[in-house]
């Protein structure tokens, strides 16, 4: 039986990897796509969608508020923290 969640994650990774090496609009789309996709993931699936290229772009955009994608990344990080809190305090013990 074909796992549709795995297929969705694979497709997402292909889309975002290409977008991260592309235009502002495509990077923005990738950040927003992940933000909408995050709530559907399990704890083990979350790490799969954060490739090194994606994390590098997030880091670059978070450095300064003046960056063009700063607000989109800030919203994504907020969504990620909410997800982390809801998954399990065992995985993400921030104390």
N, C-alpha and C positions, 0 to 999 in steps of 0.2 A: 504494500500500500504506500502510495506517495504522500509524504508529509508536506502539506501545503504551507505550514508555518515556516519550515525550512526553506521551501521554495521562495516564499515572500522575503525572507531574510537574505537569501542569496541574490535575488533581484535587487533588493535595496542596496546591498553592498556594491553591486556592479554599477548601479546608477550613481551612487554617491562618489565612488572612486573616480569616475569620469568627470563628474561635476566639480570636484575639488581642484581639478587642473584646468578649470574653465572660467567662465565669466562670473561676475558678481551675482547676476540673477540666478545662475545655476547653483552657486554655492548657497545662496539664500534658500532656494528651493530644497536643497539637501538638508539644511538645518531645520526647516519647517516640516519636511517629510519625516525626519527622525522624531521630531517633537510629537507629531501625531501618531507615529508608529510605536513609540516607547510604552505607552500604557498596555499594549497587547502582549508585551514580552514577559517571559519568566526571568528569574534571576540568572539562570545559566545562559540565556539568549542575549542578555544585555551586552556582555563583553564582546560578542561576535560583531555587533554593528559598529563598534568604535575602532576603526582601523587606525593605523599610525598616521596616515595621511589626513584622515578626518580630525583626529585629535590635534595634529599640528596646526590645521586651519583654525580650529576652535581656540587654541592657545594664542595664535597670532591675533585673532579678532578680539580676544579678551584683554589684551595688554593695555589698550587705550580706549577710552570712551569715544574718541573721535573716529575710530575705525568704522567703516561703512556697515559692517555686519555685526557690530558690537551688541546692539539690542536684540538681534535674532539669536545670537549665541547666549546672551544672558537669559533669555526666555527658555532656551533649551536646557541650560544648566539648572534653572529653577525647576523645570519639569523633571529633570533627572533626579534631583534631590528629593522631590515629592515621591517619585517612584521608589527610590532607595528606602525611604522611610516606610513605605507601605509594604514592601516585599518582606523584609525581615530585619529586625535589629541584630540578629545573629550575624548576618552577612556584612552589614554596614554599621558597625558600632562606632559612632562618632561621639566620643565623650572626652 
